[in-house]
Amino acid sequence: MPDDSRVSRPNDLEAFWMPYTDNRYFKANPRLLARAEGMSYFTPEGREVLDATAGLWCCNAGHGRRQITEAIQRQAGILDFAPTFNLGHPLAFEAAARVAEMTPAGLDRVFFTNSGSESADTALKIALAYHRARGQAQRVRLIGRERGYHGVGFGGMSVGGIGGNRKQFGAMLPYTDHLPHTHLPDQNRFTRGQPEHGAALADKLEDLVTLHGADTIAAVMVEPMAGSTGVLVPPKGYLNRLRAICDKYGILLIYDEVITGFGRLGTAFAADRLGVVPDIMTMAKGLTNAAVPMGAVVTSNGIYDTIVDASPAGIELFHGYTYSGHPLASAAAIATLDLHRAEDLPGRAAAMEPYWQGAIHALHDAPGVVDVRDLGLVGAVELAPRAGAPGARAMEVFRRCFDRGVLVRVTGDIIAMSPPLIVENHHVDRIVETLREAVGAVA
Ligand SMILES: Cc1ncc(COP(=O)(O)O)c(C=O)c1O
């Protein structure tokens, strides 16, 4: 008898150690997605699930876009891989130029990575290299913010401010500190768009300057709108104050635009919508519509020039990934940015925002709802936690919505939503009706 005990089976769930997942629960209660098209996923049984989260905040142009998949297929037949260390291939340069066209004026130098986490660590390293290049090697401190999420690398994790994301690992980077988060529920509950209260929280950066000395601080990194920790919308004026304090002390301002980039807030980037431009921005997700992994860091021309000019002949920045500017990712990025232009996806998001805002705020009186907030095509519905079981209620809502055909996202007791930018009114209605039913049922 042949021993088939080591033969893998297609529906064996054991080997895959799933990321950010309750593996034991999932493997006992799997929820699988097999196909996607437009606004929807489909389960292996063919059941439709409306995607209210654009995958993981990333499929901004909707799923299965033919222009993107064909560009990837075509490129795979032409050039599967080429190094970008001391060599190049045309699509990587074209993709970089296209990204630079989309970012705010003066932010024109594009370093490619493969993910948001790699972009965060790359941005932090560029900030350190920049200060060294201009003779300020003592500027090593990196300031983040409570409830900030910058991925899972040691840099992003240390600058990020999520306890659960750090406490399992112990060792964090030294020389970091954190601003307070900007979430003030008592003052700003049920605000539509940017809240009125909280700009002064940016002044806490002055306290960190007093504490550590401005000449030890390299950079401040924030999400212009924090997504992963539950949609924390920046108070009016907050980012302007942060920018002013950074300028006063020669500190670089880094935006993590991994979620907010590529039309999510109704403009190309959050920097455009919020009117405050950073020195460095990170991005990923929507860059390729998530069809091939790719991230990028875009810096001011001055940062690039400073690092390159200060370096003797040879490699100027000792940093890079085998897959930086990968041909398939570059092809996907160019096709995605074509779609953004052809369909004006940021403009579509802006046009949908009032309907979206009105629809989700109508949930303010649903049982257990303690806050609703939004910006662009992002929305959050926060529930009162169940006594002794934080997060349990929202997780039940997530499961109930999924079983009734709508995919939402959960973080703590917050339901977060970020539909593809091609969403239409009837999709919004279905999302909100399903959520209302689920919130009522688990109350
Ligand atoms: C703001 C932000 N930065 C970084 C990341 C990490 O990106 P990735 O999971 O691609 O490493 C995320 C992921 O959600 C994010 O939301």
The ligand as an SDF file (V2000), in Angstrom:
LIG
                    3D

 16 16  0  0  0  0  0  0  0  0999 V2000
   -1.0820   52.6780    7.1230 C   0  0  0  0  0  0  0  0  0  0  0  0
   -0.4710   51.3440    6.8600 C   0  0  0  0  0  0  0  0  0  0  0  0
    0.8680   51.2340    6.7820 N   0  0  0  0  0  0  0  0  0  0  0  0
    1.4640   50.0670    6.5390 C   0  0  0  0  0  0  0  0  0  0  0  0
    0.7210   48.9190    6.3610 C   0  0  0  0  0  0  0  0  0  0  0  0
    1.4120   47.6280    6.1260 C   0  0  0  0  0  0  0  0  0  0  0  0
    1.2600   47.2260    4.8230 O   0  0  0  0  0  0  0  0  0  0  0  0
    1.5980   45.7110    4.4150 P   0  0  0  0  0  0  0  0  0  0  0  0
    0.6040   44.8480    5.0840 O   0  0  0  0  0  0  0  0  0  0  0  0
    1.4770   45.7540    2.9090 O   0  0  0  0  0  0  0  0  0  0  0  0
    2.9950   45.4360    4.8510 O   0  0  0  0  0  0  0  0  0  0  0  0
   -0.6620   48.9910    6.4270 C   0  0  0  0  0  0  0  0  0  0  0  0
   -1.4870   47.7880    6.2440 C   0  0  0  0  0  0  0  0  0  0  0  0
   -2.6760   47.7840    6.4280 O   0  0  0  0  0  0  0  0  0  0  0  0
   -1.2720   50.2260    6.6970 C   0  0  0  0  0  0  0  0  0  0  0  0
   -2.5980   50.3330    6.8130 O   0  0  0  0  0  0  0  0  0  0  0  0
  1  2  1  0
  2  3  1  0
  2 15  2  0
  3  4  2  0
  4  5  1  0
  5  6  1  0
  5 12  2  0
  6  7  1  0
  7  8  1  0
  8  9  2  0
  8 10  1  0
  8 11  1  0
 12 13  1  0
 12 15  1  0
 13 14  2  0
 15 16  1  0
M  END
$$$$
